[in-house]
């Protein structure tokens, strides 16, 4: 658990360095640190840490198929939180597509049901933390002064300090410093690329939430996992084919594709309606000008 937290810690440091340099170079803009930052960003850092801690704890005794199916409940939790926190409303078709995704995941793993109270508790807590993190990220992106860069920077700043203290207290920080491969160029290159890609991943998630809904970001992640499972059928050689699993994956993918189609088609309709509205406003002005020209 501490190893993965240390990886996240390095990614947070990379995020701070990249955004700080970008801010000083005037490439990006976000609010300077003051006493209001903690109020604006809270409780996002708590949800982020809780998400990773419970996620690691849930993988100890839970099989990968059951981990996958129970993680799909994050989509339902995200939709429910968006309704109550962000006051958002979803059409019946969107709700049906989300239910289809979750149902497909249940079908895909129905042949591997193994109940473990501790693991189930942690994975459901992980779902709740993930959903809360996604929804509150969307909410904080709307706050004045923070924006997407401010959310990334101050969330990383608040998280990295207690994480560094925990690493120093457990002795893992000293072990990392004393690691013998620091003098190898290949390791250093891979390490720096890992940190940079961690920043790119976090920025991509925040950017997706900025332009879309928290639910869309969660569904995209779920569909990505299903796509990886499909590829694993033909590549890798470790996939154990069963018609039940394949049927569940197909149902899950169908729900994801339906959600994507409904979401983006509704956006296109909204943009078209906005354009039509602008044209209707211009028509009376044009007629009025024609009347004046006729009088002249």
Protein Blocks (a to p, Z undefined) as FASTA:
>chain_A
ZZmmmmmmmmmmmmmmmmmmmmmnomaccddddfklmmmmpcklmmmmmmmmmmmmmmmm
pcfklmmmmmmmmmmmmmmmmmmmnopacdfklmmmmmmmmmmmmmmmmmmcccdfklmm
mmmmmmmmmmmmmmmmmmmmmpghklmmlmmmmmmmmmmmmmmmmmmmnommmmmmmpmk
lmpmklmmmmmmmmmmmmmmmmmmmmmmmmmcfklmmmmmmmmmmmmmmmmmmgojlacc
dfklmmmmmmmmmmmmmmmmmmmmmmmmmmmmmmmmmmmmmmmmmmmmmmmmmmZZ
